[in-house]
Amino acid sequence: MSDSNRAAIESTVEKLIEEVDSWQGVTTGEHRFGGTEWRVGPREIGHVHAWGMLDVAYLRALRDVLIEVGQTGVHHMLDQSGWTTFYIEHSEDYDHARWLVRLSYLYHVNILKQTPAGTEEYAAVDVERELESLDPTDAVRSAFERRRPGKAGAVER
């Protein structure tokens, strides 16, 4: 990898860290295996390493759909979990990396909004409107909403 490409990746990672850190209720800190992690309440939504490896947490069904439609890859170590790995290889990967982390953020905020503390903490986050702005595929939306494919309104328990 050239020094200029390495610098572009590091710059893209820094931009992503700053962006995610600005979201309502996100705390940013050191990840136990290196890199920077983001949490929403007690939930880790993802972490990123300076060299461009982005790990993002989802509900397993949502993770499966994202991998199936080619949005991200299987986690580099936890291949049976809800975690995914996406590699930031160019500055052009920023928008997609942000999309992946934002989807995780919205999913976790949506869950936290169902708790008394989360209702108040995340009241300003309009999950439905923001999810719509991400323009997810029908399969991604169904998995996000925990619906079984082909069963409009059916919620998975």
C-alpha positions in Angstrom: 0.0 0.0 0.0 1.4 3.4 -0.9 1.9 6.1 1.7 -0.7 8.3 -0.1 -3.3 5.5 0.0 -2.5 4.8 3.7 -2.9 8.5 4.4 -6.2 8.6 2.5 -7.6 5.7 4.5 -6.5 7.2 7.8 -8.0 10.5 6.9 -11.3 8.7 5.9 -11.3 6.8 9.2 -10.8 10.0 11.2 -13.6 11.7 9.3 -15.9 8.7 10.1 -14.9 8.8 13.8 -15.7 12.5 14.0 -19.0 12.1 12.2 -20.3 9.2 14.3 -19.1 10.9 17.5 -21.5 13.8 16.7 -24.6 11.6 16.7 -27.2 11.9 19.5 -26.2 9.7 22.4 -23.0 8.2 20.9 -20.0 7.9 23.1 -16.6 7.3 21.6 -13.8 5.5 23.2 -10.8 3.2 22.8 -11.7 -0.3 21.6 -10.3 -3.2 23.6 -8.5 -4.6 20.5 -7.3 -1.3 19.3 -9.0 1.3 17.2 -12.0 3.5 18.2 -15.4 2.2 19.2 -18.8 3.8 19.3 -21.5 3.0 21.9 -25.2 4.0 22.2 -26.0 3.5 25.8 -24.6 0.1 26.8 -24.6 -1.2 23.2 -21.5 -1.1 21.0 -22.6 -0.3 17.5 -19.2 -0.7 15.9 -15.5 0.1 15.9 -12.9 1.1 13.3 -9.2 0.6 13.1 -6.8 3.3 11.6 -5.9 0.9 8.7 -9.6 0.9 7.6 -11.1 -2.2 9.1 -14.7 -1.3 10.2 -16.6 -3.8 12.3 -20.3 -3.1 12.8 -22.9 -4.8 15.0 -26.4 -5.8 13.8 -29.2 -8.1 14.7 -28.1 -11.5 13.1 -31.0 -11.5 10.6 -30.1 -7.9 9.5 -26.4 -8.9 9.2 -27.3 -11.9 7.1 -29.3 -9.7 4.6 -26.6 -7.1 4.4 -24.1 -9.8 3.5 -26.4 -11.5 1.1 -27.0 -8.2 -0.8 -23.3 -7.4 -0.8 -23.4 -4.3 1.5 -20.7 -5.7 3.8 -18.8 -8.9 4.6 -18.8 -11.6 7.3 -16.9 -10.5 10.4 -13.2 -11.4 10.1 -13.3 -13.5 13.3 -16.9 -13.9 14.6 -18.4 -15.4 11.5 -21.5 -16.7 13.2 -22.4 -13.5 15.1 -24.3 -10.4 14.2 -21.0 -8.6 13.5 -19.8 -7.6 10.0 -16.5 -6.4 8.6 -16.2 -3.8 5.9 -12.8 -2.6 4.7 -12.3 1.1 3.9 -9.8 1.0 1.1 -10.2 4.4 -0.5 -11.6 7.8 0.5 -14.6 7.0 -1.7 -15.6 4.3 0.8 -16.6 6.9 3.4 -20.3 7.3 2.4 -20.8 3.5 2.4 -19.0 3.1 5.8 -21.1 5.9 7.2 -24.3 4.2 5.8 -23.4 0.9 7.5 -22.7 2.5 10.9 -25.8 4.7 10.7 -27.9 1.7 10.0 -26.5 0.0 13.1 -27.0 3.2 15.1 -30.7 3.5 14.0 -31.3 -0.2 14.8 -29.9 0.1 18.3 -31.5 3.5 19.0 -34.9 2.0 17.9 -34.4 -0.8 20.5 -33.3 1.6 23.2 -36.3 3.9 22.5 -38.5 1.1 23.9 -37.0 1.6 27.4 -38.0 4.4 29.8 -34.5 6.0 29.7 -34.1 5.5 26.0 -37.5 7.1 25.2 -36.3 10.4 26.6 -32.6 10.1 25.6 -33.4 9.5 21.9 -36.6 11.4 21.5 -35.1 13.7 18.9 -34.0 10.7 16.7 -36.7 10.0 14.1 -35.7 6.5 13.3 -38.3 5.9 10.6 -37.5 9.2 8.7 -33.8 8.5 9.0 -34.1 4.9 7.9 -36.1 6.1 4.9 -33.3 8.6 4.0 -30.8 5.6 4.0 -33.0 4.1 1.2 -32.6 0.5 2.3 -33.7 -2.3 0.1 -37.0 -4.0 1.0 -35.0 -7.0 2.4 -32.9 -4.8 4.6 -35.9 -2.8 5.8 -37.8 -6.1 6.6 -34.8 -7.4 8.6 -34.4 -4.0 10.3 -38.0 -4.1 11.3 -37.8 -7.8 12.3 -40.4 -8.8 9.8 -40.3 -12.2 8.1 -39.9 -11.8 4.3 -43.2 -12.0 2.5 -45.3 -11.4 5.7 -46.2 -7.8 5.7 -46.4 -6.6 9.3 -45.4 -9.9 10.8 -43.0 -9.3 13.5 -40.3 -12.0 14.3 -40.1 -12.9 18.0 
